[in-house]
Amino acid sequence: MTVPESTYRVQLRPEFTFADAAGIAGYLRDLGIGALYASPVLDAAPGSTHGYDVVDPTRARPALGGEGARQELSALLKELGLGLVVDIVPNHMSVEVPKANRWWWDVLKHGRDSEYASYFDIDWERGPLLLPVLGDDDAVAELTVEGDELVYYDHRFPLAPGTESGTPQEVHERQHYRLIGWRRGNAELTYRRFFDITNLAAVRVEDPKVFAATHGEVLRWVADGDVTGLRVDHPDGLADPGGYFRRLRANAPNAWIVAEKILHPGEPLPQSWPVDGTTGYDALREIAGVFVDPAGEPDFTALANELGVKTGYHRVEAEARRLVTDRILVAEVRRIAALLRDVDPEAARAAVAETMIAFPVYRSYLPEGAAHWAVAIEGARQARPDLAEALAALDAQVRAEPDGELATRLQQTSGMVVAKGTEDTTFYRYTRFAALNEVGGNPDRFGLDVEEFHRLAAEREAGYPAAMTTLTTHDTKRSEDTRARMAVLAELPGEFADAVRRWSARHGIDEPSLNLLAWQTLVSTWPIEPARLRDYLDKAAKEAKLRTSWTDHDEAFEAAVAAWPDAVVNDPDVAGFVARIERPGWSNSLGQKLVQLTAPGVPDVYQGTELWDFSLVDPDNRRPVDYAARREILARVLDGELPEIDASGAAKLLVVHKALKLRQEHPALFRGYRPLRAEGPAAAHCLAYTRSADLAVAVTRLPVGLEAGGGWRDTVLPLPDGVWTDVLTGREVTGDLAALFDRYPVALLVRGDA
């Protein structure tokens, strides 16, 4: 198996193609990266900036350069000794432009008789396929016929053979599909989709024929040695994730395979999945959490309550999930409820909804994960005792038929309810301390203590040493450096609360949760351009669905939010506060990065984050990267420069390069895991561990408290006998932490001539 020492994620798009990726391959090799990790590379919807909207899985995307450019990139990576990991999307395909997806076009044209009718998860029993593309139902009068196509403005659809005559409305009525108003989609859709995105139709990869058709090209690249690893997007949407991974492994026995499985705290990865681990959100939660001071929780809770922000996390989460079941995924819930036998339809619908609302994790994988299913049923019973009979029937049928359609569809959909309700709604409503509001995170738990971090790291080394670890992805709510600076606020909760009171009195946003989120965001990304902050707050307000949303706009409120950044970005009081937290934020950034790069797992560096990167949620985190600046700094580091810790971020690139090169050149050093515990008055501010006997890592945590307590004083880190050298500085060192951390707040230590 080809497990990379590390990966570097790049976001391919028409403006950054296979050729552009080839252009940075030499830089990545010099940085110390083991494999280039690319966003989806199969043909995607016209103009796609991310590639998750695949339209043709049988060819490399022409907009990226096509097959020839893909082969050239692969050849170059092999020449440089780099692997290639690609992101694959088994759950869905884009149908936004029907003609771009020849399988979907054929289904629309021939209906159930199409050779591709079984490729998509369509409920054919409910009649014609419903396509919610019209402005409203009356817009059917605006249809026209051009040749063998039905046209609605720039939307084109195929006509079934022999149905071309008559008025456009008569022609429309004779098709295998019906165009309806877009607002009807959530409640009446007749095909499974990705979350609430009607343009992404679910694919039935549980069918071996569909698996072969959708995976054949990528698996050919694997067989040819062009692709060494696969990142699998959203496996929880599949009918049988375990069966899928077993089939994938059988077809790619030597590939490194990681699953985008979001694990809740304490949730194990299903043991039956033949994968190397997750894509690392669990590691992100642990690494980021150990840099958060739990002592800040009471003050943040008090501030949130004072401002009117709800602080009962589980109640906020349940309300948000119920919004999803009752207003957004209505069609999916109804389809599932119809499968429950001998139960009143409305009681069945309510029982299904309450069970998914109560799920403690994204989904269960029956018969595996039966305990999670039991928790969901019990939670639903407590929330709705009046549904006891319907819930008993649901529980009995699902347990009796764990592979049946009811159990399958309910498990497929529970992940959508949890993700849409928690990540995409609750995280924008429950804004007490936004550094915790991260994919796979638990905002109700304020930080992680050092001993628990050690336990979890040791478990990863024992169970999934080849799992990916990450701090920033294309899906994180904020980048690692934004989160690291925000973590400083937990050490200064009183000062921050006083500042928010002052600032809100002058420029408060008239919605409490967004107001508190906005101030946290402003100080953690300062100096941020008003346009970027404006776009972020617009998305945050709409995702929260409190005063406005993507579908029901409060124009006056949105205008007020849009005006906010210009009013605050030049506030000298804010600038002064940022100056207070900037350096501790840099310390946190360096600390969490070195931990991620050296702790158990395969570390991924998200594009551009080898320097400071104060990004927010997508699309902000997909902005172009200035590789010329990074090459120039790396050249200086390669020449021996030890950069200052300053706004350039060069010190972070030094840490990234030194750690990656050590992993690349001496992989045997990164085996095993044992805690190292500092001793002395500031011991709680040091996180340290060994990997092999000859490698030790030490970083600073809670730097504000460290400074307030008088620094390291006579705190020591008892190192095993021998001569130890700090790889970052090249100096011989001892366990005296004041001396060890006098240049950088982190140290990467090797013993002897290792």
ABEGO torsion letter per residue (X at the ends): XBBBABBBBBBBBAABBAAAAAAAAAAAAAAGBABBBBBBABBBBBGBAAGABBABAABBBAAAGEAAAAAAAAAAAAAAGBBBBBBBBAABBBAABAAABAAAAAAAAAEAABAAAAABBBBAAAEBBBBBABABAAAAAABBBBEABBBBEABBBBBBBGAABEBAAAAAAABABBBBBAAAAAAABABBBBEABAABBBBBAABAAAAAAAAAAAAAAAAAGABABBBBBGAAABABAAAAAAAAAAABAABBBBBBBBBBBGBBBBAABBBAEBAGAAAAAAAAAAABBAAAAAAAAAAAAAAGBBABAAAAAAAAAAAAAAAAAAAAAAAAAAABBGBBAAAAAAAAAAAAAABABABBBOABGAAAAAAAAAAAAAABAAAAAAAAAAAAAAAABAABAAAAAAAAAAAAAAAAAAAAAAAAABAABAAABBBGBBAABBEBBAAAAAAAAAAAAAABAABBBBABBAABABBAAAAAAAAAAAAAAAAAAAAAAAAAAAABBBBAAAAAAAAAAAAAAOBBBAAAAAAAAAAAAAAAGAABBAABBBAAAAAAAAAAAAAAAABAAAAAAAAAAAAAAAAAAAAAAAAAAABBEBBBBBBGAABBBBBBBOAAAABBBBAAAAAAAAAAAAAGBBBBBBAAGAAAAAAAAAAAAAAAABAAABBEBBBBBBBEAAAAABBBBBBBAABBBBBBBGAAAAAAAGEAEABBBBBBBEBBBBAAAGBBBBABAAAAAAABABBBBBBEAX
